[in-house]
Amino acid sequence: MAPATLELKAAEAPLDRQLFALQVSASTEIPAAIQMLKPHFAVFLAWDATSITTEEISRLATLLHNRGLAYLCAFGPGCERVHDIFDEVEVELEGARPSDSVIMTTWHDDEPLEEALWFFVNSSFPDAAYDATCHTGIALTIGNSEWATRVAEYLSNLPKLSAAVGV
């Protein structure tokens, strides 16, 4: 099987970002796909994490933080827990970022996929310390091909995403 790769879906999107989609069946497939990301990026993470161990979520959080995560939008069953674990990892890695900055995180457990994705595309403003360097948005879907298909379609057609949420 070929390694997962980032697929450019929107070259010019809100928040001065390029938007990419990445679909993987497990979080362990992610490292190779994001090696080239720098310096900072935002992630929309669609993942049913209800049966995922704290250790696996922590490994993913550490990987993304160390690669330059500036904003995380978590979606799917268990997303509040994912959000909390990402926040805990940020505290553990605090010395790796500017002292006056914070990695922004949100969770979207009571919203449809479209609303959570629209928020990510249009409202995931990073901390001011990363504003000038956060020009990449990645919609990462783990283990759900139906979500991945919808996410990729909406990122390729942002007016359709806005219409889906009534904006």
N, C-alpha and C positions, 0 to 999 in steps of 0.2 A: 504494500500500500504506500502511495506517495505521501510525503509529509504534508501536514496542513500548511497552507499559505494564506497570507493576507490578500484579500481581493478588494481593490479600489472600487468603491461604489459611487462616490461623489467627490469630485476634485475641488469643488468650491461650495462649501456648506456654511450654514450659520456658525458663528463664533470663530470665523476665519480658520476653519478646519477642513482637512481632507478626511473623508469617512471611509473606513475599511470594514469588511465583514470577515470574520474568522469562525469557522465551524469545526469543532473537534468532538470526538466521542468521549474523551476523557481529559481531565486537566493535565495529565502527563504529556500530552501531545503538544502543548503550547510552547515550551521553551524555544524550540528551533524556529517557530513561526514569528516570534517577536524579537529575535536577536538584534535586528538592525534598528530598532526603535530608539530614538534619542531626539531631543533631550527629555521632553515630557509629553505625556499623552493622557487622554481620558478613555475610560473603558465602560461600556454597557455590558454587564455580565448577566446573561440569561442562563440560569442553571437551577435545576431541581436539586437542591443541596440537602434535602431532608435525610438522606441516608449516607451522606458524605461525612467522613471523619473530620474532626477539628484539625488534625494534623495535615490532612490533604488540603483543606482550605487555607491553613497557615502557610503551607509550602507555596501555594499559588499566590497568596498575598505577598509573601516575601519576594518571590520572583518578580512580580509586577512592580512592587515598590522599588526594588533594586534596579529595574530597567527604566524607571522614570515616571511612574504613575503619579498623576496630579489630581485625578477625579475618578471616582468609582460610582456608578449607578448599578445597584444590585436588583435583579428581578427574578421572580420565580419562587416556588415553595422553599421556605427556609432562608429567604434572602435577608431577613433581619439579622439572623445569626451570621450569615456571610459578612454583612456590613459590620457587625460587632467584632468579628475576628479580624477583619481588615484593619479596623481602628486599633485593636490591641497590638497587631503587628507594627502599625505605624509608631506607636508609643515605644515599642521595643527597638525600633530602628531610628529613633528620633535624631541621633547624631549624624545620620546620613543625609539630612536635608538642612536647608537654611534654618537657623533657630527661630526666625520670625515667620515661619510658614507652616501651613497645615495641608494635609491631603484631604480634600473634600470627599465625603461619602454620603450617599443617600440610598434608601431602600424603598422599593415599590411593591409591597406585598398585596395591596388591595386595589391595584389598578390593572386594566387590561394591558397586554403587551404593547399595543399601539400608543397608549398614553405614556407609558414608561419610556418607550423609545423616543417619542416626540420630546419629552422632557430632556432626555440625554442630548438630542440633536440641538435643541434650542435654548436650554436653560442650565446646562452643566458648566457654569462659570468656575474656573479654578481659582484658588487663592491668588492674590495679586503677585506673589513671588513667582508664579508660573504663567501668568497671563501672556507674557511676551514669547514664551517658548512652547506653549501647549497648542500645537497646530495639527494634531492627529487625534482622531476619534476612532476607536475600535469597538465594534459590536461583536462581542465574543459569545457564542452560543455553545454550550457544552451538553452533549448527549440528547439533544432534541432537534431532529431534522425538520420537523414542522415549524418550530420557532425560527430556525435558521433560514428556512425558505422565506418566511414572512419578513424577517428582518432584512435580508438581502434585497428583497423586492422593494420594501419601503425606502431603504437607503439609496436605491437606484432611482427612486421616483419620490422625492421629498414632498411635492405637492399632493401626491396620493396619501402620504402619511398625514399631512395636515388635514386633508379632507376626512380621513378616517377618524380623527379626533374632533372634527367640527370646527377647525380653525381656518 
